[in-house]
Amino acid sequence: MAEDDGQEKTEDPTPRKRQKSREDGQVAKSIELVSVAILFFAVAALNLASGFIYSNMEKIFNDSLNFGIVTDPTTKSFLFSFYAVVKYSAMAMAPVLLAVFLAALFSNLFQVGFFVSWKAIEPKGSKINPIKGFGRLFSMKSLFDLVKSILKITIIFSLAYFAVIADEENLLRLYDNDVANIFLFLMKISFRIFVWILIVMTILAVMDYLYQKWDFEQKIKMSKQEVKDEMKQTEGDPHVKSRIRQLQAEAARNRMMSEVPKADVVITNPTHIAVALRYDQMNMSAPKVLAKGAGRIAERIKEIATREKIPIVEQPQLARNLFKIVDIGEQIPSEFFQAVAEILAKVYNMKGNA
């Protein structure tokens, strides 16, 4: 599926892409699954609450058709009767309406979870654009929905036809039956049609749900460039981050170099590594590493030490150990006390401060 940038959308969507699509109201949802759930719950409610519905409908007919109970045909009595009809009608429809509401609610929660997207109902010019609307009318999705609707209607009519034909012999004999038997026969045929339709519609709904999920995944796939752009937005441009790290390292190095003049001694190995130490007997329990470095940084430390007349002592093994183990600003471990103490003693003797 080529895009305007000429890149194929071959990459799985990132979590950020999924969240953005969800916020925009783009989710994988099958209307067929909702329709099947509503149909099933509605018929189940009719079956379970049939007695309750029948009793309320009976009261409606009794109050509406029994004119003998109306002793005073006034506006007040009419309103009273109208209120009774509305009340019993609402009570009769309540189980079915509640079942339909719960079916619609839970079937949607099952598919997309609990989430309200206000962006999906925001007014947009593209929604009323006749050119885009014409394009959507003849899109692959519209064609698929049309084929799906034709298939549903064909299946429903076919199932109804075969359900009636299966009882053709009894159907032809209905003229010789009373109303109760005719009604019972129609209910039996209707229930059979409903069961067949429900089975087929459930299969179609599951297939449609799987298709909608597949189609949604295809739509939100990303190109390699889109993935890179998103990483830049969320984590920052790698080049910018590299430059920031470089600047931070330079600042830290400059701060370290500014501490070298305070050192008592610089220990080297002698060419590749340099470690600057300071020991203040009044404020430190052990000597502290003020600066360290290898290569050019080591050369820079030695240049500053030479300029500031700080003694430079060649101790290769000690220099390597201090460079590897001790971080800048930390005091040296106890295993190096003896070796460093001997170096400091020599330095103090050189300065005449023994």
N, C-alpha and C positions, 0 to 999 in steps of 0.2 A: 504494500500500500504506500505508494509514493506520496510525499508531501511537497509543499512548495519549495522547500530547500533542497529537494532532490534526494533526500535521505530516507531510507526505509525505516519504519518503526518496528524494530526487531527486539528491543530491550523490554524486559518486564517493568511495569510501572513501579516507581519508588513509593515508599509509604507517604511521602509528602504529596506526590501526584495523586494517590488514592484519596488522601484527606481533602485535597483541593477539589477533586471531582465530586466528592460527597457533599462538600459545602455548597457547590454549585447545583446540587440536586441531581447529579448524574449517578445513578445507582443501577445495579442489575435487578430488575423486578419484572415478574411475569403477571400480567393482568389476568391471564387464564387461571393461574393458581388461586388468585383472589376470587374469581367467579365460581370456581368449583367449591371453594371453602364456603362461600355465601350460600350456594345452592344446597350443599350438604347440611349446613347448620339450620337453614330455613326449614327444610323438609323434616329434619330431626326434631326441631321445635314444634312443628305442626303435629308430628306423631306423638311426642311426649305430652304436649299440652292440648291435645285434641278435646279432651273432656272439658277443660277449662274454657277453651275457645267456643265449644258447642253451647255451653251453658250461657255464656254472654251473648252469643248470637241469638239464642232462643229468647232471651229477655228483650233483645232489640225487636224481634218480630212480634212478640207478644204485646209490647208497648206500642208498636207502630200500627199493627193490624187489628188489634182488639179495641174497637171504638166504644165498646160498652163501658170501659173504665174511665172514659172522658165524660164526666158529669157536667162540667162547666167549661165549654169551649171558649175560653178567653185567652187574651195574650199571655197572661201569667201561666196558665196551664200549658199553652203551646211551648213557651220557653222552658217550662219544667220538663216536658216530654223531650224537647230537643236536647236539653242538657243530659237527660238519661241516655238518649241514643248515642250522643258523643262519648259519654263516660264508658258505656258498655262496649262501644266500638274500639275505643282506645285500649281498654282492658283486653279485648279479644286480639288486637293486633300487637300488643306489648311483647308477648313471648317471641313472636316471629321477628319483630323489629330489633329486639334485644339480641337475638341470635345472629341476625344479619350484621349488626354493629360489632359484636364480638368477633365474628368471622372475619370481617374486613380488617379489624384492628390487629388481631393475632396473625393473620396471614401476611400482613405488611411487616409486622415486627419480626416475624420469622425470616423474612427475606432481607430486610435492610436494617433491622434494629430500631431503637428509639432515637430519632434524629429529626429535627425540624430545620428545613433549609428555606430561608426567606428569599434567597437569591433566585430560587426557581420560580417565584411568583412576582419578581420585580418586573415592572414594565420595561420592555426593551424594543427599540426600533426594529431590530431584526425579526421580532416575532410578528410584526404587522407588515413586513416588507413583502410585497406581492411577488417579487421575483424569487426570493428565497422560499416563500410559501409554495410557489409553483414548482420549484425544484424539489421541495420535500414531498409534494403530492406525487411526483413521479420518481421518487427515490427507491432504492432497493428495499428499504424498510417498509415503505408503503406497499410495494408489490408483495412483500412477504406477508404483511398483515392482511392484504386482500385475499391472497391464496389461502391463508389460515382461516379467514371468515367463511369463504366459500366451502372449504373443507368441513368446517364445523356445521354449517347449515345442511350440507349434503349428508353428513353422518346422522344428524338429528332426524331429518326427514326419512332417511333410510331405516333407522332403528324404529321410528314410529310406524312406518309402513309394515315392516316385517313383524312387529309386535301385534299389529291388528290382523295381519294375514294369518298369523299363527292361530288365532281364535276366530277365523272366518266362519266356521260352522256355527259357533255359538252366537256370533254377531248377526247372522241371518235369521236367527230364531228370537231375537230380542222383541220383535213385534208382538209375540205371544206372551210376554212377561209383564209383570206389574212394574211400577215405578221403582220400587225398592230394589228389585233384582237388576233392573237396567242400571241404576245408580251404582250398585255393587260391582257389576261387570265393568263399568267405566272406571271405577276406582282401581279395580284389579289391573286393567289394561294400562292405566296411567302410572301405577306403581311399577309395573314391569318396564314400561318405557323409561321411567325415571332411573331405575337401577341400571339399565343398559347404558343410558346416556351418561350417568355418573361415572361408570367404569371407564368408558371411552374418553370422557372429558378429563378424568384424572390422569390417564395415560398421556393425553395431549398436553395437559398442564405441566406435567413433569418434564416432558420433552421441550416444551416452550421455556420452562424455567432454566433448563440446562443450556438451551440455545441463547437465552438472554444473558446468562453469565458469560458464556463464551464470547458473544458479540461485544459485551461490555469490556472484557479483557482486551479484545482486539482494538477497541476504540481508544483505550487509555494507554496503549503501548507507547513507548518513547523511542526516539532515535538516539543514536550514540551522542550526538551533539546536544540534544535536550538534557540527557543525563549529565553531561559535562557542565552545561550551563547551570543546572540546578545545584550541582556540587559547589560551583563558584558562589552561588547566591547563599547557600546554607553554611558552607565552610570557609568561604573566601577564595579569591583567586590564588592559585598556588604560587604564581610569580610574586604577587603582592605579599603573601605570607612569607615567602623566602626572603624577600627584601626586608620585611619587618624583623625577621629573625637575625638577618645580617646586621641591621642597625642596632638591635639589642646586644648582639655579641660585641660589636665595636664599642658601644657605650660601656659595657661591663669591662672590656679590656682596657679602655681608657681610665676607668675608675681604679682598676687594679694597678695600672702603671703609675698612677698618682700616689699609690701607697709605697712604691719601691724606695723612694728616698728616706722613708722612716725605718727601713730594715737595718739590722745589725750586721747581717752577713748574707751573702748569696752563695748557695751551694750548687755546683755544676757537675756535669758528668764526663768531660768538660765542655763539649761543643753543642750537643743536641738538646740538653735539658738544663733549666735554671730554676732554682727555688729560693725565694727571698724570705728570710726568717727575722722575727723581732722577738725580743724577750724583755719584758718590764717586770723586774723582781717585785715591785710594789703592787702591781695590778694583775699580774698573770701567774697562774700556777704552773704553766709550762710555755715554752716558745710557741709562737703562732705563725702560720704561713700567711704572708701578706700578698704574695704573688707567685705564680708559677707558669711555666710555658715550655713549649718545645719549638725547635726550628727558629723561625723568624722572631717569634715572641721571646724565646730564650735569648736571642742576640740582642733584642731591644732591652730586656731586663739587665743584661750585662753592660750595655752601653750606659744606661742610667746609673748603674752601680759605679762604673768607672768615673763618670762625671761627678757623682756625689761623694766619691772617695769611700765607697763602701767596700769592705774586704770581700774578695771572691775566692772561695775555697773549692778545690777540686776533690770531690768525693763521689765517684761514679755510682757505686752501689747505693749509698745513702740518698743521693739525688734522685735516682730512679724510684726507690721505695717511697720517698716523700711525694714525688710527683703522682704516683699511682694511687696511693692510699689516702693522703690528706687533702681535703678540699680547701679552697681559698677561704681564709677567715677562721679556720679551725686550728685548735692546738694539736701539737704532735702527740701520738700515742706514747705510752710509757716505754715501749720497747726501743724507742729511738732516743730516750733521754741521755743515755751514756754517750752515744756518739755525738749528739748535738752539743752536749755540755762540754765535751773536750774541744770542739770547734770554737764554741763561744769563749772558752777560757783562753784559747790562743788569740782570739780576736781582741779580748780585753787586755791581754798582755801586750799585744801589738800597739794598742792605744794607750797603754800605761795605766789602765784602770783595773788591774787585777786586785 
